[in-house]
Amino acid sequence: MRKTLSIIAILGSMLIVFSSCKKEPEQSCGTCPVGGSASTPQGFTYTKNGGTAIKADSAFFLPASNTIVAYYQGGTNRVILKTSSQSTNTYSISTTNKVTHLDAYGTYNASGGSISITANASNKMSGSFITSGTGGGYTSVNGQFQDIPKK
């Protein structure tokens, strides 16, 4: 009986030791620390009403009109961000600083929130936006953009 309890104790200890060992996660990129992930991926992603993230098929910024445009599924779905400037700054939604989303359900116009441009250099722009508003059945359209090109 004592021998059986000893074997059970040894097996139990081994189970605890092996189950507590963690396998190193695979790296997601060559320059990331183990377990890390790449920074925000290049491109433009957004959500409607806090839903699943949508990655735009194409996105770019137009300095002449201080506009950022993103397309999803061709021209069917668009997000347009218009700001008074494209300098790094946070722009509150207003009559000058706007976020519009167009799709088959209608047009969403932001009435509150902000657009933040965190980088604009070397013909690439990065930032994010958080809005509230109405239209097309939506009450919010939020997203981020990383290294989108100048057009």
N, C-alpha and C positions, 0 to 999 in steps of 0.2 A: 504494500500500500504506500509506504514511504517512497519507494522507487517510482511509482506511478505519479505521485504528487510532484516529485522532483522533475520528472520528464515534462509534466504539464507546465510547471513553472518556467522551465527552460524554453519550451516552445512558445509560451506566452510572452516571455521577454524578447525572444527573437522576432515575434510578430510585431511587437511594439517598435523595436529598433528599425525593422525593415519598412514598416508603414510610415515612420516619421521621416525617412529619407526622402528628400525631394529631388526629382529629376530636374536638371537645369532646363529651362524653357529654351526652345529654339529661337534664334535671333531672327528678327524680321528684316534686318538689313545689315550690311557689312560694317557700318560705322556705329551701330546702336549698342548700348551696353546690354549685357545678357538680360533677357526679360523685358527689355524696353521695346519701344516701337518707334518708327520714324515719326518726325514731327508731323503736324497737320499736312495731309497730302496736298500736292499741288492741284489747283483747280478751284471749283466753286461748288459748295454743297449747301442745301437749305432744307428746312422743314416747314410744313404747313400745319397749323394747329398742333404743333408738338409731335407730329407723326414721324414716320420713318424718314431718315435722311435721303435726300435725292441728290445725286451727283449730276451736275450739268454736263451736257455733251460738249459745250464750248462756252467760254467766258472771256471777256476782254474789257479793257477800259479805254475810253475816248477822252483824252485830255482837252480837246477843243470844246467839248460840251460838258465836262466834269461828270461824265456818265459811266457807269459800269453796267454791262449787259451780260446776262447768262441765258443760254438756250438749253432746253431739255426736250428731246424728241422733235428735233427740227425747230421750226418756228412756232409750234403749237403751244408750248409753255415757255414763258419768259419771266425773268426777274430783272427789273430795271432799278438801279440805285442812282439818284441824281443828288449831287452835293454842290455847295457853293464854291468849293475848292477841292483839290485832290491832295492837299498837304496832309501830313500825318496829324490827325486830330480826331476828336469825337464830335459829330454833328447831330444835334437834336432834330427829330422830324419836325418839319415846318412847311410853309408854302414854298420854300427854296430847297430844302433837303427832303427828298421824297423816296419812298420805296413803293414800287408797283409790281404786282404779280398778275400775269394774264394767262388764262387757260380756257378750256372749253366751258367751264362753269361760270366764267365771268371775270371781272377785274377787281382785284383786291387793292385797296389804297390804304397805306399806313397812316394813322392819325397820331400815333405816339411811338416813343422809342428813340433809337439812335443808330447811327452808322459810324463805325470806328475804323479809320484808316491807320493801320499800325506801321506800314512800310510802303514807300513809293520811291524806288530807286532802280537803276539799271533796267528801265523799261518793264518793271514788274511791280505789281501792287498786291498787298495783303491787308486783311482786316476782317471785320465781322459786323453783323447788324442784328438788332433785336427790335421787333416792332409789335404793335397792336393796331388793329384797324378792322375794317369791314369790307365785304364784297366777295362774290364768288363762293360764298359759304364759309369763308375763313375769318378767323379772328386774330391770327398771328402768322407771320412769316419771318423766320429767323434763319441765320446762316453765317457762313464764313467763306472767305476766299484767300487762297495762298498762291502767291507768285503768278497771278493771272497776267497775261501779256498786254502791252500797249498796242493799240491798233490805229 
